[in-house]
Amino acid sequence: MTTLRQALYGGALLGALALLLWGTYQRSEAEQGRTALVQEKLTTVNARVERDATTIATLHTALADERQAQTSLQQTGQDLRRELDVRKQQIKELKRENAELREWAAAQLPAAARRLRQRPAITGADAYRDWLSGRNALHPERD
């Protein structure tokens, strides 16, 4: 083999080696870019998970408070019903014991009071407003 041929083979070998190193470098850079992108996505997902966990904790606390308030409301309703039953029983006993009270309770309401309790079947806010404005409407003052 001639020296020129050996030099060409050596140059080709060096060129192939340089090309191989350059390809490896490019793959390494691309992999580092993908790794950085994945890290950024991971950071975003972790932030979202933390936000969602905070929201879940807040909602859980609100739900517990709502359940407590609902239980309290139910207990208050039961207490009121019990008190109402006691009052009704007291009224029955008073009517049984007192003839004057029994007569007063049996008497009819005056006409003005009966009119206050008369109301048509109202369906909706407009009907209620019309009913209110139509009752005993005031007439404008005349000159």
MARMI-804964 format. One record per residue: x, y, z of N, C-alpha, C in turn. Coordinates in nm, 3 decimals, decimal comma. Layout:
<sites>
<site n_east="X" n_north="Y" n_up="Z" ca_east="X" ca_north="Y" ca_up="Z" c_east="X" c_north="Y" c_up="Z"/>
...
</sites>
This chain:
<sites>
<site n_east="0,082" n_north="-0,116" n_up="0,000" ca_east="0,000" ca_north="0,000" ca_up="0,000" c_east="0,088" c_north="0,124" c_up="0,000"/>
<site n_east="0,035" n_north="0,217" n_up="-0,066" ca_east="0,115" ca_north="0,339" ca_up="-0,076" c_east="0,081" c_north="0,431" c_up="0,039"/>
<site n_east="0,164" n_north="0,522" n_up="0,058" ca_east="0,149" ca_north="0,617" ca_up="0,167" c_east="0,026" c_north="0,703" c_up="0,144"/>
<site n_east="0,002" n_north="0,736" n_up="0,020" ca_east="-0,115" ca_north="0,818" ca_up="-0,009" c_east="-0,243" c_north="0,742" c_up="0,025"/>
<site n_east="-0,243" n_north="0,615" n_up="-0,011" ca_east="-0,361" ca_north="0,534" ca_up="0,018" c_east="-0,380" c_north="0,521" c_up="0,169"/>
<site n_east="-0,272" n_north="0,501" n_up="0,241" ca_east="-0,281" ca_north="0,490" ca_up="0,386" c_east="-0,330" c_north="0,622" c_up="0,447"/>
<site n_east="-0,287" n_north="0,734" n_up="0,393" ca_east="-0,329" ca_north="0,865" ca_up="0,441" c_east="-0,478" c_north="0,884" c_up="0,414"/>
<site n_east="-0,523" n_north="0,841" n_up="0,295" ca_east="-0,666" ca_north="0,853" ca_up="0,263" c_east="-0,749" c_north="0,764" c_up="0,355"/>
<site n_east="-0,703" n_north="0,640" n_up="0,376" ca_east="-0,775" ca_north="0,551" ca_up="0,468" c_east="-0,777" c_north="0,609" c_up="0,610"/>
<site n_east="-0,666" n_north="0,664" n_up="0,654" ca_east="-0,659" ca_north="0,726" ca_up="0,786" c_east="-0,752" c_north="0,846" c_up="0,795"/>
<site n_east="-0,755" n_north="0,930" n_up="0,687" ca_east="-0,844" ca_north="1,046" ca_up="0,685" c_east="-0,991" c_north="1,004" c_up="0,686"/>
<site n_east="-1,019" n_north="0,897" n_up="0,607" ca_east="-1,156" ca_north="0,847" ca_up="0,605" c_east="-1,195" c_north="0,791" c_up="0,742"/>
<site n_east="-1,100" n_north="0,721" n_up="0,803" ca_east="-1,126" ca_north="0,666" ca_up="0,936" c_east="-1,146" c_north="0,778" c_up="1,038"/>
<site n_east="-1,065" n_north="0,883" n_up="1,030" ca_east="-1,081" ca_north="0,997" ca_up="1,120" c_east="-1,214" c_north="1,069" c_up="1,093"/>
<site n_east="-1,250" n_north="1,081" n_up="0,964" ca_east="-1,378" ca_north="1,144" ca_up="0,927" c_east="-1,495" c_north="1,063" c_up="0,981"/>
<site n_east="-1,487" n_north="0,928" n_up="0,968" ca_east="-1,594" ca_north="0,843" ca_up="1,019" c_east="-1,602" c_north="0,853" c_up="1,171"/>
<site n_east="-1,485" n_north="0,857" n_up="1,236" ca_east="-1,483" ca_north="0,871" ca_up="1,382" c_east="-1,541" c_north="1,006" c_up="1,424"/>
<site n_east="-1,506" n_north="1,113" n_up="1,351" ca_east="-1,559" ca_north="1,246" ca_up="1,382" c_east="-1,710" c_north="1,248" c_up="1,362"/>
<site n_east="-1,756" n_north="1,183" n_up="1,251" ca_east="-1,899" ca_north="1,177" ca_up="1,225" c_east="-1,972" c_north="1,100" c_up="1,335"/>
<site n_east="-1,911" n_north="0,992" n_up="1,381" ca_east="-1,969" ca_north="0,912" ca_up="1,489" c_east="-1,976" c_north="0,993" c_up="1,618"/>
<site n_east="-1,870" n_north="1,065" n_up="1,651" ca_east="-1,869" ca_north="1,148" ca_up="1,772" c_east="-1,971" c_north="1,262" c_up="1,761"/>
<site n_east="-1,980" n_north="1,322" n_up="1,642" ca_east="-2,076" ca_north="1,431" ca_up="1,623" c_east="-2,220" c_north="1,378" c_up="1,639"/>
<site n_east="-2,253" n_north="1,262" n_up="1,583" ca_east="-2,385" ca_north="1,200" ca_up="1,598" c_east="-2,416" c_north="1,169" c_up="1,743"/>
<site n_east="-2,315" n_north="1,118" n_up="1,814" ca_east="-2,334" ca_north="1,089" ca_up="1,957" c_east="-2,359" c_north="1,218" c_up="2,035"/>
<site n_east="-2,285" n_north="1,323" n_up="2,000" ca_east="-2,304" ca_north="1,453" ca_up="2,066" c_east="-2,446" c_north="1,505" c_up="2,040"/>
<site n_east="-2,494" n_north="1,495" n_up="1,915" ca_east="-2,628" ca_north="1,543" ca_up="1,880" c_east="-2,735" c_north="1,464" c_up="1,956"/>
<site n_east="-2,719" n_north="1,332" n_up="1,965" ca_east="-2,815" ca_north="1,251" ca_up="2,041" c_east="-2,814" c_north="1,289" c_up="2,188"/>
<site n_east="-2,695" n_north="1,316" n_up="2,241" ca_east="-2,683" ca_north="1,356" ca_up="2,381" c_east="-2,755" c_north="1,489" c_up="2,405"/>
<site n_east="-2,736" n_north="1,585" n_up="2,316" ca_east="-2,804" ca_north="1,715" ca_up="2,328" c_east="-2,955" c_north="1,699" c_up="2,320"/>
<site n_east="-3,000" n_north="1,616" n_up="2,225" ca_east="-3,144" ca_north="1,594" ca_up="2,211" c_east="-3,202" c_north="1,528" c_up="2,337"/>
<site n_east="-3,128" n_north="1,434" n_up="2,393" ca_east="-3,174" ca_north="1,366" ca_up="2,515" c_east="-3,178" c_north="1,464" c_up="2,632"/>
<site n_east="-3,081" n_north="1,553" n_up="2,641" ca_east="-3,083" ca_north="1,653" ca_up="2,747" c_east="-3,202" c_north="1,747" c_up="2,732"/>
<site n_east="-3,234" n_north="1,783" n_up="2,606" ca_east="-3,352" ca_north="1,867" ca_up="2,582" c_east="-3,480" c_north="1,797" c_up="2,623"/>
<site n_east="-3,492" n_north="1,668" n_up="2,587" ca_east="-3,611" ca_north="1,590" ca_up="2,627" c_east="-3,619" c_north="1,577" c_up="2,778"/>
<site n_east="-3,505" n_north="1,557" n_up="2,842" ca_east="-3,501" ca_north="1,546" ca_up="2,988" c_east="-3,547" c_north="1,677" c_up="3,053"/>
<site n_east="-3,501" n_north="1,790" n_up="3,000" ca_east="-3,542" ca_north="1,920" ca_up="3,054" c_east="-3,692" c_north="1,941" c_up="3,035"/>
<site n_east="-3,744" n_north="1,900" n_up="2,919" ca_east="-3,889" ca_north="1,913" ca_up="2,894" c_east="-3,969" c_north="1,826" c_up="2,988"/>
<site n_east="-3,921" n_north="1,703" n_up="3,010" ca_east="-3,991" ca_north="1,613" ca_up="3,103" c_east="-3,986" c_north="1,669" c_up="3,245"/>
<site n_east="-3,872" n_north="1,725" n_up="3,285" ca_east="-3,862" ca_north="1,785" ca_up="3,418" c_east="-3,959" c_north="1,902" c_up="3,434"/>
<site n_east="-3,972" n_north="1,982" n_up="3,331" ca_east="-4,065" ca_north="2,095" ca_up="3,334" c_east="-4,210" c_north="2,046" c_up="3,345"/>
<site n_east="-4,243" n_north="1,943" n_up="3,268" ca_east="-4,378" ca_north="1,886" ca_up="3,276" c_east="-4,403" c_north="1,826" c_up="3,413"/>
<site n_east="-4,301" n_north="1,759" n_up="3,468" ca_east="-4,314" ca_north="1,700" ca_up="3,600" c_east="-4,338" c_north="1,807" c_up="3,706"/>
<site n_east="-4,267" n_north="1,918" n_up="3,695" ca_east="-4,286" ca_north="2,030" ca_up="3,788" c_east="-4,429" c_north="2,084" c_up="3,777"/>
<site n_east="-4,478" n_north="2,099" n_up="3,653" ca_east="-4,614" ca_north="2,148" ca_up="3,631" c_east="-4,718" c_north="2,052" c_up="3,691"/>
<site n_east="-4,698" n_north="1,923" n_up="3,667" ca_east="-4,791" ca_north="1,823" ca_up="3,719" c_east="-4,788" c_north="1,821" c_up="3,871"/>
<site n_east="-4,669" n_north="1,831" n_up="3,930" ca_east="-4,659" ca_north="1,833" ca_up="4,076" c_east="-4,730" c_north="1,954" c_up="4,135"/>
<site n_east="-4,715" n_north="2,070" n_up="4,069" ca_east="-4,784" ca_north="2,190" ca_up="4,117" c_east="-4,935" c_north="2,171" c_up="4,108"/>
<site n_east="-4,983" n_north="2,111" n_up="3,999" ca_east="-5,127" ca_north="2,088" ca_up="3,984" c_east="-5,177" c_north="1,990" c_up="4,091"/>
<site n_east="-5,097" n_north="1,886" n_up="4,117" ca_east="-5,137" ca_north="1,788" ca_up="4,219" c_east="-5,146" c_north="1,855" c_up="4,356"/>
<site n_east="-5,050" n_north="1,941" n_up="4,387" ca_east="-5,055" ca_north="2,012" ca_up="4,516" c_east="-5,177" c_north="2,103" c_up="4,524"/>
<site n_east="-5,206" n_north="2,174" n_up="4,413" ca_east="-5,324" ca_north="2,260" ca_up="4,409" c_east="-5,451" c_north="2,178" c_up="4,428"/>
<site n_east="-5,458" n_north="2,065" n_up="4,358" ca_east="-5,576" ca_north="1,979" ca_up="4,371" c_east="-5,589" c_north="1,922" c_up="4,511"/>
<site n_east="-5,476" n_north="1,887" n_up="4,572" ca_east="-5,480" ca_north="1,835" ca_up="4,709" c_east="-5,530" c_north="1,942" c_up="4,806"/>
<site n_east="-5,487" n_north="2,066" n_up="4,785" ca_east="-5,534" ca_north="2,176" ca_up="4,869" c_east="-5,684" c_north="2,197" c_up="4,850"/>
<site n_east="-5,727" n_north="2,191" n_up="4,724" ca_east="-5,870" ca_north="2,207" ca_up="4,696" c_east="-5,951" c_north="2,095" c_up="4,759"/>
<site n_east="-5,900" n_north="1,973" n_up="4,749" ca_east="-5,970" ca_north="1,859" ca_up="4,809" c_east="-5,980" c_north="1,874" c_up="4,960"/>
<site n_east="-5,871" n_north="1,918" n_up="5,021" ca_east="-5,873" ca_north="1,938" ca_up="5,167" c_east="-5,973" c_north="2,046" c_up="5,205"/>
<site n_east="-5,976" n_north="2,154" n_up="5,127" ca_east="-6,071" ca_north="2,263" ca_up="5,154" c_east="-6,215" c_north="2,214" c_up="5,139"/>
<site n_east="-6,240" n_north="2,139" n_up="5,032" ca_east="-6,375" ca_north="2,087" ca_up="5,010" c_east="-6,414" c_north="1,987" c_up="5,119"/>
<site n_east="-6,318" n_north="1,908" n_up="5,162" ca_east="-6,346" ca_north="1,812" ca_up="5,268" c_east="-6,384" c_north="1,884" c_up="5,397"/>
<site n_east="-6,312" n_north="1,990" n_up="5,428" ca_east="-6,343" ca_north="2,070" ca_up="5,547" c_east="-6,481" c_north="2,135" c_up="5,534"/>
<site n_east="-6,508" n_north="2,190" n_up="5,415" ca_east="-6,638" ca_north="2,252" ca_up="5,393" c_east="-6,750" c_north="2,150" c_up="5,404"/>
<site n_east="-6,727" n_north="2,029" n_up="5,352" ca_east="-6,828" ca_north="1,924" ca_up="5,362" c_east="-6,852" c_north="1,884" c_up="5,506"/>
<site n_east="-6,745" n_north="1,873" n_up="5,583" ca_east="-6,760" ca_north="1,839" ca_up="5,725" c_east="-6,838" c_north="1,949" c_up="5,798"/>
<site n_east="-6,807" n_north="2,075" n_up="5,768" ca_east="-6,880" ca_north="2,186" ca_up="5,830" c_east="-7,027" c_north="2,183" c_up="5,789"/>
<site n_east="-7,052" n_north="2,155" n_up="5,662" ca_east="-7,190" ca_north="2,149" ca_up="5,612" c_east="-7,268" c_north="2,037" c_up="5,680"/>
<site n_east="-7,204" n_north="1,923" n_up="5,696" ca_east="-7,270" ca_north="1,810" ca_up="5,763" c_east="-7,299" c_north="1,844" c_up="5,908"/>
<site n_east="-7,205" n_north="1,911" n_up="5,973" ca_east="-7,226" ca_north="1,952" ca_up="6,113" c_east="-7,343" c_north="2,049" c_up="6,123"/>
<site n_east="-7,347" n_north="2,146" n_up="6,030" ca_east="-7,457" ca_north="2,243" ca_up="6,031" c_east="-7,590" c_north="2,173" c_up="6,003"/>
<site n_east="-7,589" n_north="2,077" n_up="5,912" ca_east="-7,712" ca_north="2,005" ca_up="5,880" c_east="-7,759" c_north="1,925" c_up="6,002"/>
<site n_east="-7,666" n_north="1,861" n_up="6,070" ca_east="-7,703" ca_north="1,786" ca_up="6,190" c_east="-7,760" c_north="1,880" c_up="6,296"/>
<site n_east="-7,697" n_north="1,996" n_up="6,310" ca_east="-7,746" ca_north="2,094" ca_up="6,407" c_east="-7,886" c_north="2,142" c_up="6,370"/>
<site n_east="-7,906" n_north="2,166" n_up="6,239" ca_east="-8,039" ca_north="2,209" ca_up="6,194" c_east="-8,144" c_north="2,103" c_up="6,220"/>
<site n_east="-8,110" n_north="1,978" n_up="6,194" ca_east="-8,205" ca_north="1,870" ca_up="6,220" c_east="-8,239" c_north="1,860" c_up="6,368"/>
<site n_east="-8,136" n_north="1,876" n_up="6,451" ca_east="-8,160" ca_north="1,872" ca_up="6,595" c_east="-8,249" c_north="1,988" c_up="6,639"/>
<site n_east="-8,224" n_north="2,107" n_up="6,584" ca_east="-8,307" ca_north="2,223" ca_up="6,616" c_east="-8,451" c_north="2,200" c_up="6,572"/>
<site n_east="-8,468" n_north="2,142" n_up="6,453" ca_east="-8,603" ca_north="2,111" ca_up="6,404" c_east="-8,674" c_north="2,014" c_up="6,495"/>
<site n_east="-8,602" n_north="1,912" n_up="6,540" ca_east="-8,662" ca_north="1,815" ca_up="6,632" c_east="-8,700" c_north="1,882" c_up="6,764"/>
<site n_east="-8,611" n_north="1,968" n_up="6,812" ca_east="-8,641" ca_north="2,039" ca_up="6,937" c_east="-8,764" c_north="2,128" c_up="6,922"/>
<site n_east="-8,774" n_north="2,197" n_up="6,808" ca_east="-8,890" ca_north="2,284" ca_up="6,784" c_east="-9,019" c_north="2,202" c_up="6,774"/>
<site n_east="-9,011" n_north="2,087" n_up="6,705" ca_east="-9,132" ca_north="2,002" ca_up="6,696" c_east="-9,174" c_north="1,953" c_up="6,834"/>
<site n_east="-9,075" n_north="1,914" n_up="6,915" ca_east="-9,106" ca_north="1,869" ca_up="7,050" c_east="-9,170" c_north="1,982" c_up="7,131"/>
<site n_east="-9,114" n_north="2,103" n_up="7,120" ca_east="-9,168" ca_north="2,219" ca_up="7,191" c_east="-9,309" c_north="2,251" c_up="7,142"/>
<site n_east="-9,331" n_north="2,240" n_up="7,011" ca_east="-9,464" ca_north="2,264" ca_up="6,956" c_east="-9,564" c_north="2,164" c_up="7,011"/>
<site n_east="-9,524" n_north="2,038" n_up="7,019" ca_east="-9,614" ca_north="1,936" ca_up="7,075" c_east="-9,648" c_north="1,968" c_up="7,221"/>
<site n_east="-9,547" n_north="2,013" n_up="7,296" ca_east="-9,572" ca_north="2,049" ca_up="7,436" c_east="-9,670" c_north="2,166" c_up="7,443"/>
<site n_east="-9,650" n_north="2,267" n_up="7,355" ca_east="-9,739" ca_north="2,384" ca_up="7,356" c_east="-9,881" c_north="2,344" c_up="7,318"/>
<site n_east="-9,894" n_north="2,258" n_up="7,218" ca_east="-10,028" ca_north="2,213" ca_up="7,177" c_east="-10,097" c_north="2,140" c_up="7,292"/>
<site n_east="-10,021" n_north="2,059" n_up="7,362" ca_east="-10,077" ca_north="1,987" ca_up="7,476" c_east="-10,119" c_north="2,084" c_up="7,586"/>
<site n_east="-10,038" n_north="2,188" n_up="7,609" ca_east="-10,073" ca_north="2,288" ca_up="7,710" c_east="-10,201" c_north="2,361" c_up="7,671"/>
<site n_east="-10,214" n_north="2,393" n_up="7,542" ca_east="-10,335" ca_north="2,463" ca_up="7,496" c_east="-10,456" c_north="2,374" c_up="7,515"/>
<site n_east="-10,444" n_north="2,245" n_up="7,483" ca_east="-10,557" ca_north="2,152" ca_up="7,502" c_east="-10,597" c_north="2,146" c_up="7,649"/>
<site n_east="-10,496" n_north="2,139" n_up="7,736" ca_east="-10,525" ca_north="2,133" ca_up="7,880" c_east="-10,593" c_north="2,261" c_up="7,928"/>
<site n_east="-10,544" n_north="2,377" n_up="7,878" ca_east="-10,604" ca_north="2,504" ca_up="7,918" c_east="-10,748" c_north="2,514" c_up="7,868"/>
<site n_east="-10,773" n_north="2,468" n_up="7,746" ca_east="-10,911" ca_north="2,471" ca_up="7,695" c_east="-11,002" c_north="2,381" c_up="7,777"/>
<site n_east="-10,949" n_north="2,267" n_up="7,818" ca_east="-11,027" ca_north="2,174" ca_up="7,897" c_east="-11,059" c_north="2,234" c_up="8,035"/>
<site n_east="-10,965" n_north="2,309" n_up="8,092" ca_east="-10,982" ca_north="2,363" ca_up="8,226" c_east="-11,060" c_north="2,494" c_up="8,229"/>
<site n_east="-11,050" n_north="2,577" n_up="8,125" ca_east="-11,104" ca_north="2,712" ca_up="8,129" c_east="-11,215" c_north="2,726" c_up="8,025"/>
<site n_east="-11,339" n_north="2,746" n_up="8,072" ca_east="-11,453" ca_north="2,756" ca_up="7,982" c_east="-11,447" c_north="2,884" c_up="7,899"/>
<site n_east="-11,402" n_north="2,994" n_up="7,956" ca_east="-11,394" ca_north="3,120" ca_up="7,883" c_east="-11,295" c_north="3,108" c_up="7,766"/>
<site n_east="-11,182" n_north="3,046" n_up="7,793" ca_east="-11,083" ca_north="3,025" ca_up="7,687" c_east="-11,137" c_north="2,931" c_up="7,579"/>
<site n_east="-11,209" n_north="2,829" n_up="7,619" ca_east="-11,269" ca_north="2,735" ca_up="7,524" c_east="-11,367" c_north="2,808" c_up="7,432"/>
<site n_east="-11,448" n_north="2,898" n_up="7,489" ca_east="-11,544" ca_north="2,974" ca_up="7,407" c_east="-11,471" c_north="3,070" c_up="7,314"/>
<site n_east="-11,367" n_north="3,134" n_up="7,364" ca_east="-11,291" ca_north="3,227" ca_up="7,280" c_east="-11,226" c_north="3,154" c_up="7,162"/>
<site n_east="-11,171" n_north="3,034" n_up="7,186" ca_east="-11,105" ca_north="2,957" ca_up="7,080" c_east="-11,206" c_north="2,906" c_up="6,978"/>
<site n_east="-11,329" n_north="2,882" n_up="7,022" ca_east="-11,431" ca_north="2,830" ca_up="6,930" c_east="-11,495" c_north="2,941" c_up="6,848"/>
<site n_east="-11,484" n_north="3,066" n_up="6,892" ca_east="-11,548" ca_north="3,177" ca_up="6,821" c_east="-11,479" c_north="3,201" c_up="6,687"/>
<site n_east="-11,560" n_north="3,253" n_up="6,592" ca_east="-11,505" ca_north="3,283" ca_up="6,459" c_east="-11,424" c_north="3,412" c_up="6,465"/>
<site n_east="-11,330" n_north="3,420" n_up="6,374" ca_east="-11,249" ca_north="3,542" ca_up="6,365" c_east="-11,333" c_north="3,655" c_up="6,309"/>
<site n_east="-11,303" n_north="3,779" n_up="6,342" ca_east="-11,374" ca_north="3,892" ca_up="6,281" c_east="-11,349" c_north="3,893" c_up="6,129"/>
<site n_east="-11,437" n_north="3,960" n_up="6,057" ca_east="-11,429" ca_north="3,962" ca_up="5,911" c_east="-11,295" c_north="4,016" c_up="5,861"/>
<site n_east="-11,242" n_north="4,119" n_up="5,926" ca_east="-11,115" ca_north="4,177" ca_up="5,882" c_east="-11,002" c_north="4,074" c_up="5,896"/>
<site n_east="-11,003" n_north="3,999" n_up="6,004" ca_east="-10,899" ca_north="3,899" ca_up="6,025" c_east="-10,915" c_north="3,784" c_up="5,926"/>
<site n_east="-11,039" n_north="3,747" n_up="5,894" ca_east="-11,061" ca_north="3,640" ca_up="5,795" c_east="-11,010" c_north="3,681" c_up="5,658"/>
<site n_east="-11,031" n_north="3,809" n_up="5,622" ca_east="-10,983" ca_north="3,856" ca_up="5,491" c_east="-10,830" c_north="3,850" c_up="5,484"/>
<site n_east="-10,764" n_north="3,874" n_up="5,595" ca_east="-10,619" ca_north="3,865" ca_up="5,596" c_east="-10,571" c_north="3,723" c_up="5,564"/>
<site n_east="-10,649" n_north="3,626" n_up="5,603" ca_east="-10,609" ca_north="3,487" ca_up="5,582" c_east="-10,652" c_north="3,434" c_up="5,446"/>
<site n_east="-10,737" n_north="3,507" n_up="5,373" ca_east="-10,781" ca_north="3,461" ca_up="5,242" c_east="-10,676" c_north="3,498" c_up="5,138"/>
<site n_east="-10,638" n_north="3,399" n_up="5,060" ca_east="-10,538" ca_north="3,425" ca_up="4,957" c_east="-10,558" c_north="3,322" c_up="4,846"/>
<site n_east="-10,556" n_north="3,367" n_up="4,722" ca_east="-10,572" ca_north="3,271" ca_up="4,612" c_east="-10,445" c_north="3,187" c_up="4,595"/>
<site n_east="-10,458" n_north="3,081" n_up="4,516" ca_east="-10,340" ca_north="2,999" ca_up="4,487" c_east="-10,247" c_north="3,080" c_up="4,396"/>
<site n_east="-10,134" n_north="3,117" n_up="4,449" ca_east="-10,041" ca_north="3,204" ca_up="4,376" c_east="-9,931" c_north="3,117" c_up="4,316"/>
<site n_east="-9,906" n_north="3,141" n_up="4,186" ca_east="-9,799" ca_north="3,066" ca_up="4,118" c_east="-9,701" c_north="3,166" c_up="4,059"/>
<site n_east="-9,596" n_north="3,192" n_up="4,131" ca_east="-9,491" ca_north="3,278" ca_up="4,080" c_east="-9,492" c_north="3,416" c_up="4,143"/>
<site n_east="-9,382" n_north="3,486" n_up="4,122" ca_east="-9,362" ca_north="3,618" ca_up="4,181" c_east="-9,453" c_north="3,723" c_up="4,118"/>
<site n_east="-9,476" n_north="3,713" n_up="3,987" ca_east="-9,562" ca_north="3,810" ca_up="3,919" c_east="-9,704" c_north="3,802" c_up="3,971"/>
<site n_east="-9,755" n_north="3,681" n_up="3,988" ca_east="-9,891" ca_north="3,664" ca_up="4,039" c_east="-9,902" c_north="3,718" c_up="4,181"/>
<site n_east="-9,800" n_north="3,697" n_up="4,263" ca_east="-9,802" ca_north="3,748" ca_up="4,399" c_east="-9,801" c_north="3,901" c_up="4,401"/>
<site n_east="-9,719" n_north="3,961" n_up="4,315" ca_east="-9,713" ca_north="4,107" ca_up="4,307" c_east="-9,847" c_north="4,163" c_up="4,259"/>
<site n_east="-9,906" n_north="4,099" n_up="4,158" ca_east="-10,037" ca_north="4,144" ca_up="4,110" c_east="-10,142" c_north="4,132" c_up="4,220"/>
<site n_east="-10,138" n_north="4,023" n_up="4,294" ca_east="-10,235" ca_north="4,004" ca_up="4,401" c_east="-10,218" c_north="4,110" c_up="4,509"/>
<site n_east="-10,091" n_north="4,139" n_up="4,545" ca_east="-10,066" ca_north="4,240" ca_up="4,647" c_east="-10,110" c_north="4,379" c_up="4,600"/>
<site n_east="-10,080" n_north="4,412" n_up="4,476" ca_east="-10,113" ca_north="4,547" ca_up="4,429" c_east="-10,263" c_north="4,562" c_up="4,403"/>
<site n_east="-10,334" n_north="4,453" n_up="4,383" ca_east="-10,477" ca_north="4,462" ca_up="4,357" c_east="-10,561" c_north="4,470" c_up="4,483"/>
<site n_east="-10,505" n_north="4,435" n_up="4,597" ca_east="-10,581" ca_north="4,433" ca_up="4,721" c_east="-10,591" c_north="4,573" c_up="4,779"/>
<site n_east="-10,710" n_north="4,617" n_up="4,800" ca_east="-10,735" ca_north="4,746" ca_up="4,867" c_east="-10,640" c_north="4,855" c_up="4,816"/>
<site n_east="-10,632" n_north="4,867" n_up="4,686" ca_east="-10,543" ca_north="4,967" ca_up="4,628" c_east="-10,589" c_north="5,106" c_up="4,667"/>
<site n_east="-10,494" n_north="5,194" n_up="4,694" ca_east="-10,527" ca_north="5,332" ca_up="4,729" c_east="-10,555" c_north="5,410" c_up="4,602"/>
<site n_east="-10,657" n_north="5,489" n_up="4,606" ca_east="-10,691" ca_north="5,571" ca_up="4,490" c_east="-10,620" c_north="5,704" c_up="4,500"/>
<site n_east="-10,583" n_north="5,761" n_up="4,387" ca_east="-10,512" ca_north="5,889" ca_up="4,394" c_east="-10,602" c_north="5,998" c_up="4,451"/>
<site n_east="-10,540" n_north="6,092" n_up="4,517" ca_east="-10,615" ca_north="6,201" ca_up="4,581" c_east="-10,674" c_north="6,288" c_up="4,471"/>
<site n_east="-10,798" n_north="6,329" n_up="4,490" ca_east="-10,865" ca_north="6,411" ca_up="4,387" c_east="-10,857" c_north="6,558" c_up="4,424"/>
<site n_east="-10,854" n_north="6,640" n_up="4,320" ca_east="-10,848" ca_north="6,784" ca_up="4,342" c_east="-10,982" c_north="6,841" c_up="4,374"/>
</sites>
